[in-house]
Amino acid sequence: MAFGAPHPLTPPHRPHNSLYVVSDKGVLVSRYDKRYLSHTEVSHMYTPGTEPLVFEVDGIRFGTALCIEVNFPEVFHEYEQLGVECLLVSVMVDDAARAVVAQAYSTLYNYWVGYSVPAQFGATAPAAVFAPGGRRLASCPADSRPGLAIADIDLDSRDPDIDAALRLARPWRRTARAGLYERHVVRGDRRSDTRSEF
């Protein structure tokens, strides 16, 4: 289980905005401290964290992000590089666009994304689970009633869309980002230069 709460620091330091991870035995396992804060948060409310959080449950690697961090692609790229298979995103605002961006990361990085919001924001952007490749697997009611979005995370999924995202798209994108194209670039061929000369 993961839940959000402030984590106090020694006065006069402001607390962290944190996500606590608790085991199925009720033991505190770890804590993520939000690294990218809003202007208001960093000016008046919180101290930024410094590290990503990766933890495992039943052999599945999870990462965590909080709220405005959805607007920082480097957070999601870093978790892909750390081999995360599911990213848990907790949001405390009524912002439909933020949910769309979170879903896009499941397409861009081909991992599951669990997107949680308080029930009062459910009519705009209900909590959901997105599969690698971007498909919505489960969501809460879109009417502000409390609910749970539950989906299986199966690393050996036979679902053709999930399988293609995990076995084909994710490895290919890693290869492409690692410099694959550099050896294919043509330099010095004026016919390949489409810029106009004035």
C-alpha positions as CSV (number, residue, x, y, z in Angstrom):
1,M,0.0,0.0,0.0
2,A,1.2,3.5,-0.7
3,F,-0.3,6.7,0.8
4,G,0.6,10.4,0.9
5,A,1.4,12.5,3.9
6,P,3.9,15.2,5.0
7,H,7.1,14.0,6.5
8,P,8.4,16.3,9.2
9,L,12.0,17.5,9.3
10,T,13.9,19.1,12.2
11,P,12.7,22.7,12.7
12,P,13.0,25.2,11.2
13,H,13.1,23.1,8.0
14,R,9.8,22.5,6.2
15,P,8.5,19.0,5.8
16,H,8.8,16.8,2.7
17,N,5.7,16.1,0.7
18,S,5.9,12.3,0.8
19,L,4.5,9.0,-0.3
20,Y,4.8,6.2,2.3
21,V,5.1,2.6,1.2
22,V,3.7,0.0,3.7
23,S,4.0,-3.8,3.3
24,D,1.1,-6.3,3.4
25,K,2.1,-6.9,7.1
26,G,1.6,-3.2,8.0
27,V,5.3,-2.4,8.2
28,L,6.7,0.9,6.8
29,V,9.0,-0.2,4.0
30,S,10.1,3.1,2.4
31,R,9.2,6.7,1.7
32,Y,9.4,8.9,-1.5
33,D,9.9,12.6,-1.0
34,K,8.6,14.7,-3.9
35,R,11.5,16.2,-5.8
36,Y,9.8,18.7,-8.1
37,L,7.6,21.1,-6.2
38,S,5.2,23.8,-7.3
39,H,6.2,27.5,-6.8
40,T,3.9,27.7,-3.7
41,E,5.2,24.4,-2.3
42,V,8.9,25.3,-2.5
43,S,8.3,28.9,-1.3
44,H,6.0,28.3,1.6
45,M,5.3,24.6,2.3
46,Y,7.8,21.8,1.6
47,T,11.4,20.9,1.3
48,P,12.2,19.0,-2.0
49,G,13.4,15.4,-1.9
50,T,16.5,14.3,-3.9
51,E,16.1,10.6,-4.9
52,P,13.8,8.4,-6.9
53,L,12.2,5.5,-5.0
54,V,12.2,2.0,-6.5
55,F,10.8,-1.0,-4.6
56,E,9.7,-4.6,-5.4
57,V,6.5,-6.5,-4.7
58,D,6.3,-10.1,-5.9
59,G,9.2,-9.5,-8.3
60,I,7.6,-6.4,-9.9
61,R,9.6,-3.1,-9.7
62,F,7.6,-0.1,-8.7
63,G,8.5,3.6,-8.8
64,T,6.6,6.6,-7.4
65,A,5.8,10.2,-8.4
66,L,3.7,12.9,-6.9
67,C,1.3,15.4,-8.4
68,I,3.1,18.2,-10.4
69,E,5.9,15.7,-11.2
70,V,3.7,14.5,-14.0
71,N,4.7,17.6,-15.8
72,F,8.4,16.6,-15.6
73,P,9.2,14.0,-18.3
74,E,12.7,13.4,-16.8
75,V,11.1,11.8,-13.8
76,F,9.3,9.2,-15.9
77,H,12.4,8.7,-18.1
78,E,14.6,8.1,-15.1
79,Y,12.2,5.4,-13.8
80,E,12.3,3.7,-17.2
81,Q,16.1,3.7,-17.0
82,L,15.8,2.2,-13.5
83,G,13.8,-0.7,-14.9
84,V,10.5,0.1,-13.2
85,E,7.6,-2.0,-14.5
86,C,4.8,0.1,-12.8
87,L,4.8,3.7,-11.8
88,L,2.5,4.8,-9.0
89,V,1.4,8.4,-9.4
90,S,-0.6,10.2,-6.7
91,V,-2.2,13.5,-7.6
92,M,-4.1,16.0,-5.3
93,V,-5.6,18.3,-7.9
94,D,-8.7,18.4,-10.2
95,D,-6.8,18.3,-13.5
96,A,-8.0,16.2,-16.4
97,A,-4.9,17.0,-18.5
98,R,-2.6,15.6,-15.8
99,A,-4.4,12.3,-16.1
100,V,-3.9,12.3,-19.9
101,V,-0.2,13.0,-19.5
102,A,0.2,10.2,-17.0
103,Q,-1.5,7.8,-19.4
104,A,0.8,9.0,-22.2
105,Y,3.8,7.9,-20.1
106,S,2.5,4.3,-20.1
107,T,2.7,4.6,-23.9
108,L,6.0,6.4,-24.1
109,Y,7.8,4.2,-21.6
110,N,5.8,1.0,-21.8
111,Y,5.2,0.4,-18.2
112,W,2.0,0.2,-16.1
113,V,0.9,3.5,-14.5
114,G,-1.4,3.6,-11.5
115,Y,-3.0,7.1,-11.3
116,S,-4.7,8.0,-8.0
117,V,-6.7,11.0,-7.1
118,P,-9.1,11.8,-4.2
119,A,-12.7,10.8,-4.9
120,Q,-13.9,14.4,-5.1
121,F,-11.9,14.8,-8.3
122,G,-13.2,11.6,-9.8
123,A,-15.8,13.3,-12.1
124,T,-13.0,15.1,-13.9
125,A,-10.2,12.5,-14.0
126,P,-11.0,9.3,-12.0
127,A,-8.2,7.1,-10.6
128,A,-7.1,4.5,-13.1
129,V,-4.6,1.9,-14.1
130,F,-3.0,2.1,-17.5
131,A,-1.2,-0.8,-19.3
132,P,2.1,-0.6,-21.1
133,G,1.1,0.9,-24.5
134,G,-1.5,3.2,-23.0
135,R,-4.7,1.2,-22.7
136,R,-6.9,2.0,-19.7
137,L,-7.3,-1.3,-17.8
138,A,-9.4,-0.1,-14.9
139,S,-10.8,3.1,-13.4
140,C,-12.9,4.3,-10.6
141,P,-16.5,5.7,-11.2
142,A,-16.5,9.0,-13.0
143,D,-18.9,10.6,-10.5
144,S,-16.9,11.4,-7.4
145,R,-17.9,8.3,-5.5
146,P,-15.1,6.5,-3.7
147,G,-13.8,3.4,-5.4
148,L,-10.9,1.3,-6.4
149,A,-9.2,0.8,-9.7
150,I,-7.8,-2.8,-9.7
151,A,-5.8,-4.5,-12.5
152,D,-3.4,-7.4,-12.8
153,I,0.3,-6.6,-13.5
154,D,1.4,-9.6,-15.5
155,L,5.0,-9.4,-16.8
156,D,4.3,-12.5,-19.0
157,S,1.0,-11.2,-20.3
158,R,-0.4,-12.9,-23.4
159,D,-2.5,-9.8,-24.2
160,P,-1.1,-8.9,-27.7
161,D,-1.0,-5.1,-27.0
162,I,0.8,-5.5,-23.6
163,D,3.1,-8.2,-25.0
164,A,4.1,-5.9,-28.0
165,A,4.7,-3.0,-25.6
166,L,6.9,-5.0,-23.2
167,R,8.8,-7.3,-25.7
168,L,9.1,-5.1,-28.7
169,A,8.5,-1.4,-28.1
170,R,10.3,-1.0,-24.8
171,P,13.6,-2.7,-25.8
172,W,13.6,-0.9,-29.2
173,R,13.2,2.5,-27.6
174,R,16.0,1.7,-25.2
175,T,18.2,0.8,-28.1
176,A,17.2,3.9,-30.1
177,R,17.9,6.2,-27.1
178,A,21.3,4.5,-26.5
179,G,22.7,6.0,-29.8
180,L,21.6,3.6,-32.4
181,Y,21.1,6.3,-35.1
182,E,24.5,7.9,-34.8
183,R,26.1,5.3,-37.1
184,H,23.4,5.8,-39.7
185,V,23.7,9.6,-40.0
186,V,25.0,10.9,-43.3
187,R,27.3,13.9,-43.1
188,G,28.6,16.0,-45.9
189,D,26.0,15.0,-48.6
190,R,24.5,18.3,-49.7
191,R,21.5,16.5,-51.3
192,S,20.4,15.4,-47.8
193,D,20.3,19.0,-46.6
194,T,16.8,20.3,-47.1
195,R,17.5,23.8,-45.6
196,S,17.0,26.7,-47.9
197,E,19.9,28.9,-48.7
198,F,19.4,32.6,-49.0
